[in-house]
Each structure stands twice: as structure tokens, then as C-alpha cells.
Amino acid sequence: MDTTTAYGETRRRITALLREAPPEAAERMVPACPAWTVQQLASHVVGVSADILAGNVGGAGTDPWTEAQVVARRGRSLAELADEWDDTCPQVEAALAGGLLPAQAVFDQVTHEHDLRGALDRTGEVDDRSVAIGLDFVHERWPVVTVAAGLPPLHITAGDTELVAGDDPEVHLRLTGFEALRALTGRRSLDQVRRYDWGVDPEPWLPAFTWGPLRPSPVDLDW
């Protein structure tokens, strides 16, 4: 599956979740994104497509960029947000057909899909191809950041993806692809990471779960 197809399928799953959620779910807090409600998280993912179409990507990924998406959609229902996304996202997919959409876009979207699932108690889709594509993006960036930080070598088997940081790592951690993606996107606490089957004292490797803007959750998360 190419990245554009995965992006579209992930989008359709999210819009279905938004339409099926009861209206009161809009104000529910998102445990994995505690600064946002379900409505605000939806405003962000919908706003990304709108900004791509508008060419407003200069500040992509920054707090002001995402905040503007949320503010612009304040007061809209989940169904209204789903309608907007049904209009804008297919245009993005058509413009970037053939797998040209960066893996980072799928990484961001599948991460938020599962943030939303956790908030709505609609867990599932852990083996979807979008999880593996999200891990492809991690594979590109995480080892570079980890080595640059001077951390000891680490090998993580994440489903079918091998994440290797550093030369000849002696520590080999085995996780499902989904668990690895959640842990490496700040959706697991350090205590949860410590409880993985390390076989050694994990403390020297815990900083590997802080990279770029991503930080471990301050609390344990179930999803």
C-alpha cells in the first residue's frame, strides 16, 4: 500500500469515528493529547488538509500552526468537521497520488487516529498498514536523533520493522509494531517503557524515547 492510499484509508476511518460519536463526546478530553478535546484534535487533523491545499505549510508542525487550525474551527460539531474533511482530503490525495505523500503525513495521522480511538473507547486497527508506514518514518529519523544524542546502541524489533540505532547494539527489545509506534510517539509513560521485557536495566536507554518534539506521557496510557 502506498502512502497516499494509507492516508486516505486512515482519514476515512477517522471520519467514521467522528460521525458515529455522540455529540457530547466532542468535549471529552483526549488522554494521549491532554491539552485537547476530541473536537480540538479533530480540528487539527482536518485543518492539516485545508492548510496543505491552501499552501499554508510554512509553519507546519509548530504550535502556532496547529493552534490556528483549532481556533478556526471552534464551535463546529464533529459531523461538520467530518464533512469538511470529506471535501478537502480527497483533493490532497488526488494531488499527491502514486505514493508521493510523505510517510510523515501518515505517521502523524495514524498517531492521532489512535489518540481519538482511545478517547472514544473505540480501540482497534492495530495491524493496519498505516502503522507500518508510520514506523517507516520513525525508521528514517529516530536512529539519527538517538545516535546524535550519544545514547547507547539499541535494536527494537517492531513487528516487521527493525529499528537500529548505533553500531552493534547488545540490547534487543521486541515489541509489536503498534506498541512501538505508541511508545515512540510519546503515548507511553517511562514507567510503561520500563516494564517492557528488556532483559537488562533499561535506564540507560530510556532517553531514546524522547526525540524531536516527542516526550513520554506523564501518566500511563491504556491506548
N, C-alpha and C positions, 0 to 999 in steps of 0.2 A: 504494500500500500504506500503510495507517495504521500508527501506531507500535506499537499493541498486536499487530497481525499480525506485524510485523517482529520484535518482541521474542520472540514465540512461535517463529517460524521459526529465529531465531538460537539460542534455547535448545535446540531440537531438534537442530540441527547440533552444538552443543557436547556434548549428552548422547551423541550417536552417537560423537563422538570419544573421550569418556571410556570408553564401553563397548568400543570397538574397540582401545583402547590396551593393550599388555601390562602385567601387574601391576607390573613393575619400573619402568615409566615414571612411576609416582606420585612417585618420589623424584628425578626428573630436574629440574634447575634450569630456570627459565624465563628465557631470555636478556633478554626485554623487561621482566621483573619480577624482577631478580636476588635480591631478598630472599625470593622464594617458590619452592617446588617446584610441580610440576604439581598435586599433591594439595592444596597450600595455596591455589593460585589457584582450583581447583575449589571448595574450601570457601568461599571468598569469594563467588563468583558464586551458589552455591547458598544461602548464608547471606543474601544480599540479599533474595531472595524470601521466605524464612522471616521475616525482620525486618519486611518490608512487611506480611505477613499478621498478625504479632503487634503491629503498631503501634509497633514499636521503631525509629523513624526520627529520633528527636531528635538523635542524633549522626551521622546519615548522612554518609558521606564522610570522617569523621575516622579517624585511625589507631586509636584505641581501639575504635571501632565495627567496623572491618574485622578487627582483631586478635581480637576476641571471636568473630567468625564462624569464624576459622581454629582457634582454641583449642577451640571447642565440637565441632569435627569431627575433631579429632586422632585418627589411627589408623583412620579409615574408608577403605575402598577406593574407587577411582574408580567402580566399579559401584554401590556403596552410595550414593555422593553423587548419581549419576545417578538412582537410584531416588527419593531424597528430592526431587530437583528435579522429577521427573515428577509428584510429588504436590502440591507447593506452587505451582509456577509456573503451571499452568493455572488455579488459583484466583485468582492475581493477574491473569491475563489476563482471566478472566471478570468480575472486579470492575471492571476498567478497560477494558472492551470499547468499541469505537467510536472508537478513536484517542485516548483520553484519557490514555494513558500518556505521560509527558513524554518528549520527544526525548532528554533527558539519560540516561534509562534505557537506551535503545537505544545511545547513544553509549558508555556505559560497557561494555555487554555486547558490542558488536561489537568494541570495542578489545580486550577480554580474549579474545574468540574467536580473534583473530589472534595474540595473545600465545601462546595454547595451541597453535595451529596451528604456530607457529614452533618451539615446544619439542618437538612431536611429529613434526616433519617431515611435516606434512600440510597444506601450503600450498594455497590456493585460495579461491574465493568472493570475489574482489577486486571484482567488479562487482555484488555483491548490493545490493539496495535499502537494506539496513541501513547500508551505508557512506554512501550519500547522506543518510540520516536523521541519522547521526552528524555529518556535515558541516553539516546544518541547525542542530544545536546549536552547533557551532563558529561558524557564521554569526551566531548570536544574541549570543554572548558575546565572541569573540575580538576583533572590531573595537573594541568598547567598551574592553576592557582595554588594547589596544595604543595607542589614542589617548590614554587617560588616563595612560599611561606616558611620553607625549611622544615616541614613536618616529616616524620619518618615514613618510609615507603609503606604503602597499603594496597592490597589487592581485594576488591569487592566483586564477587560474582553476583550479579543482579539479574536473576532469571537467565536469559540467553545473552546478556551483555556483560562483558568483562571490563571492569573499571580498574585501571592500574596506575597508581601514582608513585613515581620513583623507580629506582632500579632494584631488581631482585628482592621484592618485598617478602619478608618472612611471615607476615601476618596476613591471613586469608579469611575474610569474612564472607559468609554465604547468606544472602537474603533473597526473597522473592523480588521480582522486578518492581512490583508495586510498593513493597516496603522500602526498598532502596530509594525509589523516587520520592516517597514521602519524607524519609529521613534526610535526604539531601536537598530538600526544599523547605526546611525549617518546620516541617509538620510533625516532628517528633521531639520530645524533650531529651536533654542529655541523659537523664535517668533511664529513659526508654532505650537509648542507644547503648548505655552501659549494660543493659540486660540482654543484649544480643549474645550469641554464642561465640565469643571472641577466642576463648582458649588461653588468653593471657590477660594481664591487667590492661584494660582499654584506655586508661587515662592519657597516655602519650598521643593517642590517635583521635581523641575527641575533638580537637580543634579542626580536624578535616571536615567536620560537619558545619563549620562556619566558613562560608566562602562567598565572595562578592557581597551582594546585599542580603544574603540569606543567613538567618540566625536560627538556632534551635528554639523550639517553643518553650516558654517559661513553665508550661504545665504539660502533663501527659495528655495526649490526644488519642481517642479511640479510632479515628479515621483520617 
